[in-house]
């Protein structure tokens, strides 16, 4: 047994503290505390979890945490793990200056629109007057009584007799007068074809990106490390439950998978692992990856 484990055990026994009491307070398994005292570092999860256990153990015994952690690092040879890179800051959007409108161009467009409207109104009015005049002439022609063939022959005979009498009385021969026949053609009023207005098709609503919810419950206090969309959310002992909202992913790390129950969008998920098992799980809108 090396110097580190022997010193930790000696300090604990000097204070009359058992491993069970330390485990109940720090929520560290007794098998992990025994591994620290026996320097069986291969049974430990490794990385930041080991250092967290050593700090909690030293703090409970009232020892210098930094000194104990330094001795542990020298004995265990556990390299210092770099912290994750912070998220890149978003570059603020600089509003672009608005283009100035040319009022001269706007005035020209307005004048052209008014001229077009006036020209269309005038053409429609002239077409209406022409159609009214045609309809009036056709109506007057229909109102005159038609002359039957019998009446036409009688009128011609009367006209001939009158002409002969005038010729005999005056001694001047009657001149043949041409007959004029008045005809009127009824032209139907122009029919206006109405083009149906095009149907307005509503534009499709933009797809809104919604968050998904991860609910983590702890059956007993357990150390966890949670990040949401690349940002740190929680690192420490989870005693009850926490709800995480994210767009793309949620990463969960723990050293006691069997003590956690997870649900996504209200739907319970399968157990993450066994008791005292170290895991790293990634939750996305499509499912769970390990």
FIFIDO-861704 format. One record per residue: residue in three letters; x, y, z negated of N, C-alpha, C, CB in turn. Coordinates in pm, whole numbers, plus 50000, padded with zeros to 5 digits. Each point is the difference from the previous one (the first is absolute). Glycine has a CB too. Example, Ala and Ser with C-alpha at 12.3 -4.5 7.8 and 13.67 -1.06 7.14 Angstrom:
ALA513194943149220499115011950000500905012050000498114988349875;SER501545022250197500825011949994499235010949927501184993750215;
***
This chain:
UNK500864988150000499145011950000500905012450000498124987749875;UNK501575022050210500805012050014499725010249893500064995950241;UNK500625015349771499905010649900498655006950005502475003350014;UNK496954998750105498745007450012498854992549931500825009950216;UNK498974977449821498914992449941500184997849852499694988950217;UNK501545008849741500264997849857499715012649921501754983150056;UNK498585028649999499745012549928498505002749989502195009250082;UNK497084988150024498565002549996499334990749899500055007450241;UNK500334980149758499404990649904500365003849857500114981850173;UNK501165022449806500445003849866499255012349950502264990250049;UNK497525019850038499275011949961498544996649967501525014050144;UNK497924977049933498604996049972499884992849869499594998350242;UNK501284992149733499924992349876500335008949879500624979050127;UNK500285031049892500335009049891498765007649954502345002250089;UNK496785000950003498785007449966498844990849965500765018250151;UNK499454968849857498964990549964498845000050098500665003049765;UNK499624998450363498975000950103500054987250083500145025550008;UNK498704969250023499914988050082499765003950145499124986849804;UNK501165003450284499775002450143498515001750030502074986750053;UNK497085006349872498555001250025499515014149971499724975849943;UNK500775030449947499565013649969500475009950106500054994449756;UNK501185003550295500485008850108499174998050125502324999449905;UNK497334988250126499214997150120498615006149991501274978850029;UNK498105020749851498675005749985499995015150018499444981349846;UNK501635025450111500055014650009500435004750138500525000949757;UNK500534993150297500545004750129499344993350119502165004249887;UNK497014985450091499354992550107501024993050089498115016249993;UNK503034980349951501034992450072499924985649951501525020450026;UNK498494969950066499904986049961501174995749914498764995650208;UNK500944995349698501054995249911501094992550076498314998549816;UNK501324995150296501024992750076501005009650063498344981650046;UNK501205030849986500915010150055500925005249890498295006550175;UNK501184995549703500835004649888501054989449964498085013849914;UNK501514973750088500964989349972501094999550108498194986949883;UNK501415015250241501004999950108501005011449984498314989750153;UNK501245021949797500915011249976500994996749889498235016050076;UNK501274978149814500884996949889500984988750035498205007449842;UNK501354983150240500874989050040500815003350125498374984149898;UNK501405028150157500685004550121499784990450117501725011249856;UNK497084983450151499594991850115499305009150100499764978949857;UNK501035029350209499445010450086499344994550126501755015149913;UNK498524972550121499374994150118498514997949981502144989050053;UNK497365010849821498584998449973499235013250003500574980149864;UNK500155030950151499365013150002499555003550141501415007249805;UNK497575001650207499525003850134501065006950082497735002149906;UNK503115006450031501045007150073499625014450031500704978350097;UNK500305029749945499765013750043499555009149886499434991150223;UNK499665017749808499535009949903499224993649887499925016950181;UNK499544971049840499254993449893500944996549884498364990850170;UNK502835004049859500934996549894500385012149916500894981550142;UNK499385029649925500385012149927498855005249915501615005750182;UNK497174993049869498845004049920499854991549876498895007850206;UNK501364979149807499934991249883501055003849897499124981550145;UNK502115021249901501095003349907499705013049927501634988050147;UNK497865022049927499675012849936498924998149893500595012150212;UNK498364980649822498924997949903500494992449877498345000150188;UNK502504989949835500544992149889500855008949909500004979250144;UNK500915028949914500865008749921499195010649927501874996050162;UNK497105009649905499185010349936499264994249879499735011850222;UNK499784976049791499284993749888500934997949880498464988750163;UNK502815007649863500944997849891500615012949949500484977650095;UNK499255033749969500555012849957501455001950041498444999349811;UNK502004994450295501375000950046500115010550112500394975749938;UNK500835028050094500265009650108499704993150133501785012249861;UNK497184992350207499574993350123501075000650108497645005849944;UNK502965005850077500995001650106501234991249974499195023550039;UNK501244975949834501184991849968499694985250022500755017349832;UNK498064978450122499624985950017499864996650148498835000449777;UNK500575008950301499834997750143501354999250071497795011949992;UNK503174996349965501344999650059500674986649972500195025049974;UNK499694970049900500584987149966499354988850080500525008649770;UNK498184992350248499294989850078500494999850145498005002649852;UNK502175009450205500445000850140501394994250017498585020350032;UNK502304982349869501374994650009500004984849990500885021349898;UNK498224973350018499994985549981499274993050115500075003549752;UNK498755001950284499174993350102500475002950141498085001449845;UNK502685009750174500445003650134498845003950090501924984749972;UNK497065021149970498825004050076500275013650062498454986849847;UNK501695014550283500305013150061498825009649986501544988750163;UNK498815023849837498985010549992499265000750133501385013349833;UNK497354984750165499215000350122499615014350035499134976949951;UNK501035026950175499635013850038498495002049995502035001450146;UNK497595010449816498585003549997499475001650142500295011449776;UNK498434986050246499455001750136500065014650042498484980349965;UNK501735021650165500065013650053498665007049984501754992950164;UNK498295019749793498725007249987499385002250137500825011449791;UNK497874990150215499345002550130500485013150061497994987149923;UNK502175012650209500485011950070498965011149989501334985850161;UNK499115026349803499025011149989499395003450135501295009249805;UNK497464993750191499295003650122500335014450039498154983949943;UNK502135017750182500355013350049498735008250014502024990950121;UNK497955021049816498765008050009499745004450144500365008049764;UNK498394991850270499615004150133499925015250007498734978550033;UNK501985026950064500005014650019498915003550100502505001649950;UNK496545006550007498915003450094500535008050118498375000149811;UNK501194995850306500415007050121499175012750017500674978150107;UNK499965032749939499235012450022498944998150109502005013549931;UNK496844991950041498904998950095500245009250120498424994149812;UNK501215000650304500165007950121498935010950005500984980150120;UNK499455031549920499075011150012499204998850129501535014549867;UNK497194987350120499144999050117500025013150080498544983449879;UNK501385015150250499945011650087498545004050017502124993150122;UNK497535018249817498605004550009499635003950141500145007949765;UNK500894996050316499695003250139499484987850075501755017849994;UNK498894970649983499534987750064498624995949952502364992950024;UNK497385008849845498684996549947498935008950062501054992549784;UNK499245020550228499035009250060499724996250145500785018349847;UNK500264977850227499794996050140499104987850010502245009350057;UNK497984980949854499164988050002498555003549968501964986149931;UNK497835022849972498635003949963499315007150115500705001949760;UNK500025007350308499405007350112499644990450113501335020449938;UNK499564970150093499704990250105498784991649965502434999450060;UNK497454996549813498844992149960498715007950014501464987249842;UNK498575025750118498805008350013499625001750146500595012049788;UNK500434990150300499715001750143499384987550059501905016050017;UNK498614972349944499434987550050498564998149953502294990050001;UNK497465013149872498634998849949499055009450072500914993249778;UNK499545019350245499145009650068499724995750144500925018249854;UNK500124976950217499814995450137499034988450008502295007750053;UNK497844982749854499074988849998498585004349972501854985549926;UNK497995024049980498655004849968499375007150119500665002449760;UNK500155005650312499485007350116499624990350112501415019849938;UNK499414970050088499674990350104498744992349966502414998150055;UNK497444998349818498794992949960498775008850015501354986349841;UNK498795026450130498865009150014499605001750146500745011949794;UNK500254989650297499695001250143499354987250053501935015850027;UNK498564972649928499374987550044498574999049950502234989150000;UNK497515015949880498634999849948499085009050081500904995249774;UNK499565016850265499195008950081499694993750136501015019849883;UNK500004973950182499784993750130498994988749990502325006150068;UNK497784986149830499034989049982498605005449976501834985549908;UNK498045025650018498685005849976499385005550127500725005649770;UNK500085001050315499475005350125499524988850091501545019649982;UNK499234969650028499594988750084498704993949950502404995450054;UNK497505003449814498764994349944498805008950026501364988849823;UNK498825024550172498895009550025499534999250145500915015249821;UNK500034984050275499604998850140499254987150026501975013850066;UNK498514975449875499314987250019498615000449940502204988149999;UNK497625018549890498685000849936499035008250084501094997949776;UNK499385013350281499145008350085499584992450125501135020549915;UNK499744971650142499674992350120498944989549969502315003750089;UNK497804989849796499014989949964498645006349971501834985849909;UNK498155026950043498715006449965499185004150122501075008249793;UNK499524993550330499245003650120499254987850051501685017850058;UNK496964983749983499224988550049500484995350137498035008349871;UNK502034978850144500444994150127498895001050103501524984249878;UNK498805018450248499025001650110499854986550070500605024750033;UNK498134970749969499714987050063500005001450151498654993049801;UNK501494995750274499995000650148498715005950057501494980350000;UNK497345016749936498735005450053499965015149987498844978749939;UNK501585026049944500005014549980501005006850094499324996649760;UNK501804996650264501005005850090499465001350142501804990249859;UNK497454999550192499415000650136498965010850008500424975650031;UNK498725025449864498955010350000500615013850000498474984549879;UNK502595017250045500645013149995500625003650135500464996849756;UNK500144993150308500595002550132498945003550103501864984349945;UNK496955008750053498915003150094499455013949977499434975850009;UNK500455027649860499485013449971500965010550047498764991249803;UNK502535006050181500995009650045500005001350151501394994849801;UNK498404993850271499965000550147498795007650048501214978250012;UNK497625019349926498785006950040500135014949977498664979749946;UNK501925023849941500185014249972500945006350099499584995749760;UNK501454996950280500985005450094499385001650138501864989249871;UNK497275001050172499355001150129499015011650003500284975550030;UNK499005026049857499055011249995500725013350009498444986249863;UNK502665014750066500775012350006500565002450139500574997349759;UNK499784991650309500545001350136498935004850097501664981949951;UNK497115012450033498935004250090499595014249971499204976750017;UNK500815027349858499585013649968501035010150042498694991349810;UNK502535005150173501045009750030500554998650140500575000349762;UNK499164988250304500534997550134501474997249998498265014550091;UNK502284983549794501444996949989500144985549958500585024149939;UNK500194967950135500144985849964500714998649865500084993750243;UNK499474996849679500614997549869501354993050014497714998549898;UNK503215006050027501364994250004500064988249903501045022650059;UNK499534966649991500154988149912500925003349885499644984450196;UNK499835013449686500795002749878500554986949942498585020549950;UNK502654979550016500574987449941499444997349861502135003750131;UNK497784983849841499524995749870501194998049905497974988950108;UNK501835016249774501044998749897499474991049891500955023050052;UNK499864967449912499634990549893500955002449883499124982550167;UNK500345021549719500825002649879500184987049922499145023949988;UNK502044973149993500324987749923500785003949876500034985850211;UNK499725007349687500715002249873500534986649949498525020149943;UNK502684980150027500644987649948500185001249849501224996350221;UNK498254994149709500114999949853501304993049963497464999849970;UNK503425008049977501284994649957499964997549849501205012150188;UNK499134975849772499994997249855501075007949929499144977050043;UNK500525026949838500975007549919501224991149971498135013849895;UNK502994993050097501264992649975499944993349864501295016250144;UNK499124971449856500004992249875501375001049934498274984150092;UNK501725018949784501255001449923500334986849933499565024549961;UNK501604970450071500464987349942500725002849869500224989650229;UNK499275004549666500595002149867500974988749969497935012349922;UNK503294991350055501034990049966499954997449850501485007550193;UNK498344980049767499944997249855501315003449932498344981950041;UNK501525023749839501205003849923500754987549959498875020949916;UNK502464979550089500794988249960499834997149852501665004950180;UNK498344982349790499874996049860501315002549926498304982650063;UNK501565022549817501185002949917500344987549919499405024749986;UNK501814970550033500474988149929500835004649881500004986050212;UNK499605010849668500785004649884501384994150000497915002349870;UNK503065006250092501404995449994500194990549882500775021650105;UNK500164968649914500274990249895500685006549880500194982050174;UNK499375014449702500595005749878501404994749976497715002349901;UNK503245006450056501384995349979500084989949887500845021950083;UNK499984968149945500194989849899500785005549882499924982350177;UNK499405017249707500665005149881500774988749933498225017549969;UNK503024985249992500844990349931499614999849853501915003650163;UNK497634984649789499524998849864501044992949914497614999650082;UNK502375003349789500894993649905499444986549958500785022549918;UNK500134968650042499574987749936500425000549854500164987150218;UNK499155005149698500175000949854500534986749948498125017049982;UNK502924983949938500574988249932499805002049850501734996050186;UNK497654994149748499785000349855500864989149936497625009050029;UNK503294995449882500904990649932499604999449852501915004950164;UNK497754983149788499634997949859501084991549934497515001850054;UNK502825001749823500994992549922499294992649887501825016850056;UNK498324969749943499434992249890500725003049869499364982050163;UNK501905021449849500785004649884501045009950052499644978049871;UNK500885030750043500955010350049501144993650077499415014649806;UNK500814990650316501004994450093500725011350070498624979250033;UNK502685019149987500795010150072499724999150149501804999249823;UNK497925012450242499725000550143500695012250060497774988249968;UNK502425010950163500495011450079499135000750125502414997849913;UNK496885013650105499025001450108500335012550080498214988249865;UNK501795010350269500135011450092498834999750096502534999949982;UNK496955012150053498865001550092500415008950115498344996849812;UNK501634997750311500405007550120501405005649987497615005850040;UNK503294986549899501395004149987500275009349883500174997450241;UNK498825006149679500195009149888499854992449869499145019350138;UNK501734983249760499894993049872498665003049933502505001149974;UNK496844988449979498705001749934500094996549851498864994650217;UNK501814994549748500114995949860501224991049986497495001849965;UNK503285000549928501114991249965500064999549848501305005550214;UNK498344983249731499964998649856499094988549961500455024549972;UNK499114975549905499164989349947498545003250028501704994949819;UNK497614996350253498575001250028499244992549892500415002050251;UNK498755005549674499304993849887498594995650037501345014149846;UNK497984993450237498624996350033499834998250150499185012449799;UNK500474998750271499794999350145500265013650062498314981449972;UNK502065018450153500225012350077499424998150140502105005649868;UNK497365005450187499414999950134500885008550092497644996849907;UNK502754997650207500905006850093499285002050132502044989949889;UNK497985022450163499455003350132501165002450097497905010349896;UNK502034983850222501085001550098499444999050141501664990249837;UNK499135014950259499614999450141500644987950071499765025150001;UNK501564972849976500724989850078500394987849917500855018250144;UNK499774983949736500454988449926500185003449852501124991250206;UNK498824998349711500275000849856500964988749968497725010349945;UNK503444993049994501034990049966499984998149848501455006350202;UNK498394981349755499924996649857501164990649965497475002850000;UNK503295000949895501064991749946499704997349853501705009450165;UNK498564978149790499764996549860500874988149964497625008850010;UNK502594989549861500764988549951499124989549933501945015249969;UNK496744986850038499064990449939498754999750089500885004349762;UNK499214988650352498905000050097498734993749943501704998850182;UNK498444991449728498834993349947499155008549908501264979350019;UNK499275032249937499245008649908499195010550073501754996349829;UNK498275003650304499315010450076498894993950085502095013750005;UNK496824994050010498904996650090499785012050093498904984349826;UNK501045013150303499945010850099498764998150086502525002250002;UNK496825009050031498885000250094500225011250100498424990549825;UNK501125007350297500145009950108498625003750051502274990850064;UNK497405022349928498695005250042498874992549930500975006550223;UNK499244990349648498974993349921499974985050017498715020550018;UNK502144973650068500014985650023501184993849927498885002950225;UNK500904987849680501124993949926500914992150095498554998749793;UNK502765002150181500994992750079500504987849922500685021450115;UNK500024970049955500554988049936501075003949898499524986550209;UNK500765004849691501055003349901501335002750069498824985849829;UNK501915023950117501265003950061501124990049972499295023749977;UNK500664969249913501064990649968499824994349861501555012350150;UNK499534981549800499964993649869500485009649891500384977550109;UNK499525017949770500445007849884501525001850004498054991549864;UNK502395020850106501435003649997500664998550136500074992849762;UNK499145007850346500564999250136500185014050056498904977550037;UNK502265025450016500295013050061499584999750147501935004049839;UNK497285005950202499505000450138500025014350050498544979849960;UNK501395021350171499815012850068498944997850108502415007749955;UNK496454999250034498854998150089499685013350067499084981249856;UNK500595018150274499605011950077498564998350044502385003950079;UNK496785005949888498595000150039499815010150112499264993349765;UNK500045002750340499665008850113498504998950027502324997450100;UNK497125011449985498574998550033499664986750066499905024450026;UNK501114968850035499754987350069500174987849910500745011050208;UNK499914990649676500194988349915501185001749907499014986050177;UNK501545002349777501074999849901501204993050061498354999849808;UNK502845006050172501244993750044500954999449881499695008350238;UNK501154981549763500954997949889501425000850053498334985549879;
***
